[in-house]
Amino acid sequence: KIKPFTNTTYVNDYRGSGFNNYGLIHWIPTTISDENGKFSFSIPQAYKGEAKLIIEGLSTEGKIISQIITINLQ
């Protein structure tokens, strides 16, 4: 039997399967930028150190966006 697709719900701490399997501490499925391409987000305060942001999506013109940024959370 084919089951309908559902997104996994990730827990925002270090005990969840997202962190144990992928190092995922915070998943933001939808982030919209302004007309200048700027956006903001927040990460739970439980983690200090380096974090890798993986930004992927599509522009309004259909151009693929893919960027990896390492930030310092202190």
C-alpha positions in Angstrom: 0.0 0.0 0.0 1.3 3.4 -0.9 1.3 5.8 2.1 0.7 9.6 1.5 3.8 11.7 1.9 4.2 13.8 5.1 7.0 16.0 6.2 8.9 14.9 9.3 8.4 17.1 12.4 11.8 17.9 13.8 12.3 18.7 17.5 14.5 21.8 18.2 16.9 20.1 20.5 19.8 17.6 20.5 17.6 14.6 21.4 15.6 14.5 18.2 16.1 12.4 15.2 16.9 15.4 13.0 20.0 16.2 15.1 21.0 12.6 15.6 20.7 11.7 11.9 21.6 15.0 10.1 22.9 17.5 12.7 19.7 19.5 12.1 18.9 21.8 15.0 16.3 24.1 13.4 14.3 23.5 10.2 12.7 26.5 8.5 10.7 25.2 5.6 9.5 28.5 4.2 11.5 31.7 4.3 10.6 34.6 2.1 13.1 37.4 1.2 12.2 41.0 0.6 12.6 42.9 -2.7 16.3 43.2 -2.0 16.9 39.5 -1.4 17.3 40.0 2.4 15.7 37.7 5.0 16.0 37.0 8.7 15.6 34.0 10.9 16.4 32.9 14.5 18.1 29.8 15.9 17.2 28.3 19.3 19.7 29.5 22.0 20.6 25.9 23.0 23.6 25.7 20.6 26.9 27.6 20.6 29.6 27.2 18.0 29.6 27.0 14.2 26.5 26.1 12.2 26.1 25.5 8.5 23.2 27.1 6.8 22.0 25.4 3.6 19.9 27.8 1.6 18.0 26.4 -1.4 15.0 27.6 -3.3 13.8 29.3 -6.4 13.7 33.0 -7.3 10.6 34.6 -8.7 12.1 34.3 -12.1 12.5 30.5 -11.6 16.3 30.6 -11.1 17.7 28.0 -8.7 19.2 29.4 -5.5 21.7 27.2 -3.7 24.2 28.5 -1.1 26.0 27.1 1.9 27.1 29.5 4.6 28.9 28.8 7.9 28.1 31.1 10.8 29.4 31.4 14.3 26.7 31.3 17.0 28.2 32.9 20.1 
